[in-house]
Amino acid sequence: MRKEIKIGTRASLLAVTQSTMIKELIEGQHPGTSVELVKIMTKGDKILDVPLAKVGGKGLFVKELEDALLDGRADLAVHSMKDVPTDLPGGLHLGVVTERENPRDAFVSNKYSNVLELPQGATVGTSSLRRKSQLAAMRPDLMIEDLRGNVDTRLRKLDEGMYDAIILASAGLNRLGKSDRITSFIEPVQMLPAIGQGALGIELRVDDTELLGGLTFLNHVPTAIAVKAERAFLLRLEGGCQVPIGAYATAEGNTVTLTGLIASVDGKEILKEHSTGPAEKAAEMGTELAEKLLGLGGRQILDEVYGA
């Protein structure tokens, strides 16, 4: 293993926390290796007043990091897997997927214990179309308002009374040491998580085989298989965070179980299907489940969303 490694990371507190976790694991596994964080401001971090869906989706959080990998300023990049587009630049690949943190969405409120307890017409903050559509299906009476910014900013807006509740990823709150802010978990059966939610991906240059060999201890095979199924589902739907798509897979032994969802933004149309199969067919399962949903009316839903 080489003696010096540079990790490209977004400058947000959560991204730095996650990258620091990977840095410490690498240095613990390889004594004598020094890991440096290279903080990079991405376009997604600069645009905080517009919903992501309107400015190009989650790829906004990774492009500058990928540029740093390609020009040699960084050796690897640590991403939240839910932020990583399905098409990567030539010369780069996702070599490692870490063990998944809690994949569920978190209901956060200072007054109410869960979504069903919210009073008629309560205001809930989230900018995710995936969350908006599923929330609207559960509670059509709610006022669902956009909410951007880092985790601390979102929590502050809740505490200032701008929202009755907000929805965040449990994994991010846990990694930031803010698990106490989680009022309750929203189970996947109620709200499917984002593709890859809770897992971290390590992106690096394809030709950097020595570095990949030194990082394989971080790869968690069941998570990698589950995320492969979810990302194949997303790839077939050509989706990003601009569209209400969700998927969640689990891998146990040699069996993968995958649930996928396509929804209209207003939550009035929800298409959800399940699939089970062998682990070596994870990618095929994702593609086939996407095809099935497209055939059940998902194509028309997505055409409307993309048209809008």
ChimeraX attribute file (.defattr): number of C-alpha atoms within 10 A of each C-alpha:
attribute: neighborCount
match mode: 1-to-1
recipient: residues
	/A:1	15
	/A:2	11
	/A:3	11
	/A:4	11
	/A:5	19
	/A:6	18
	/A:7	27
	/A:8	30
	/A:9	29
	/A:10	26
	/A:11	16
	/A:12	17
	/A:13	13
	/A:14	19
	/A:15	20
	/A:16	19
	/A:17	16
	/A:18	20
	/A:19	25
	/A:20	18
	/A:21	12
	/A:22	20
	/A:23	21
	/A:24	13
	/A:25	14
	/A:26	20
	/A:27	15
	/A:28	11
	/A:29	14
	/A:30	15
	/A:31	10
	/A:32	12
	/A:33	16
	/A:34	15
	/A:35	17
	/A:36	15
	/A:37	19
	/A:38	20
	/A:39	17
	/A:40	17
	/A:41	15
	/A:42	19
	/A:43	16
	/A:44	21
	/A:45	15
	/A:46	11
	/A:47	14
	/A:48	13
	/A:49	10
	/A:50	13
	/A:51	19
	/A:52	21
	/A:53	15
	/A:54	9
	/A:55	14
	/A:56	13
	/A:57	18
	/A:58	19
	/A:59	21
	/A:60	20
	/A:61	23
	/A:62	25
	/A:63	18
	/A:64	19
	/A:65	26
	/A:66	22
	/A:67	14
	/A:68	19
	/A:69	22
	/A:70	18
	/A:71	9
	/A:72	12
	/A:73	15
	/A:74	23
	/A:75	20
	/A:76	29
	/A:77	24
	/A:78	26
	/A:79	24
	/A:80	21
	/A:81	22
	/A:82	20
	/A:83	21
	/A:84	23
	/A:85	21
	/A:86	15
	/A:87	10
	/A:88	15
	/A:89	11
	/A:90	9
	/A:91	12
	/A:92	17
	/A:93	16
	/A:94	19
	/A:95	21
	/A:96	21
	/A:97	27
	/A:98	21
	/A:99	17
	/A:100	19
	/A:101	16
	/A:102	17
	/A:103	23
	/A:104	21
	/A:105	26
	/A:106	24
	/A:107	22
	/A:108	26
	/A:109	23
	/A:110	15
	/A:111	11
	/A:112	16
	/A:113	16
	/A:114	16
	/A:115	22
	/A:116	10
	/A:117	10
	/A:118	19
	/A:119	12
	/A:120	12
	/A:121	13
	/A:122	16
	/A:123	18
	/A:124	25
	/A:125	24
	/A:126	21
	/A:127	21
	/A:128	22
	/A:129	24
	/A:130	25
	/A:131	25
	/A:132	27
	/A:133	26
	/A:134	27
	/A:135	24
	/A:136	18
	/A:137	21
	/A:138	16
	/A:139	18
	/A:140	16
	/A:141	15
	/A:142	19
	/A:143	17
	/A:144	23
	/A:145	14
	/A:146	15
	/A:147	22
	/A:148	18
	/A:149	17
	/A:150	13
	/A:151	17
	/A:152	14
	/A:153	12
	/A:154	20
	/A:155	18
	/A:156	11
	/A:157	17
	/A:158	20
	/A:159	14
	/A:160	10
	/A:161	11
	/A:162	15
	/A:163	22
	/A:164	21
	/A:165	28
	/A:166	25
	/A:167	24
	/A:168	23
	/A:169	21
	/A:170	25
	/A:171	22
	/A:172	24
	/A:173	19
	/A:174	16
	/A:175	16
	/A:176	15
	/A:177	10
	/A:178	14
	/A:179	14
	/A:180	9
	/A:181	16
	/A:182	20
	/A:183	17
	/A:184	16
	/A:185	21
	/A:186	20
	/A:187	13
	/A:188	15
	/A:189	9
	/A:190	12
	/A:191	22
	/A:192	24
	/A:193	26
	/A:194	26
	/A:195	29
	/A:196	28
	/A:197	27
	/A:198	25
	/A:199	22
	/A:200	26
	/A:201	25
	/A:202	23
	/A:203	25
	/A:204	26
	/A:205	23
	/A:206	14
	/A:207	11
	/A:208	13
	/A:209	12
	/A:210	10
	/A:211	18
	/A:212	20
	/A:213	11
	/A:214	14
	/A:215	19
	/A:216	13
	/A:217	13
	/A:218	18
	/A:219	17
	/A:220	15
	/A:221	14
	/A:222	22
	/A:223	23
	/A:224	24
	/A:225	24
	/A:226	27
	/A:227	30
	/A:228	23
	/A:229	34
	/A:230	30
	/A:231	26
	/A:232	22
	/A:233	32
	/A:234	23
	/A:235	18
	/A:236	16
	/A:237	20
	/A:238	13
	/A:239	19
	/A:240	23
	/A:241	24
	/A:242	19
	/A:243	23
	/A:244	26
	/A:245	30
	/A:246	28
	/A:247	29
	/A:248	26
	/A:249	25
	/A:250	19
	/A:251	22
	/A:252	13
	/A:253	8
	/A:254	12
	/A:255	18
	/A:256	22
	/A:257	19
	/A:258	24
	/A:259	22
	/A:260	26
	/A:261	24
	/A:262	28
	/A:263	26
	/A:264	25
	/A:265	25
	/A:266	16
	/A:267	21
	/A:268	13
	/A:269	16
	/A:270	19
	/A:271	17
	/A:272	19
	/A:273	15
	/A:274	14
	/A:275	14
	/A:276	16
	/A:277	15
	/A:278	14
	/A:279	22
	/A:280	13
	/A:281	16
	/A:282	28
	/A:283	19
	/A:284	16
	/A:285	25
	/A:286	28
	/A:287	19
	/A:288	16
	/A:289	24
	/A:290	26
	/A:291	16
	/A:292	16
	/A:293	18
	/A:294	18
	/A:295	11
	/A:296	13
	/A:297	15
	/A:298	23
	/A:299	16
	/A:300	13
	/A:301	20
	/A:302	22
	/A:303	10
	/A:304	12
	/A:305	15
	/A:306	11
	/A:307	7
	/A:308	6
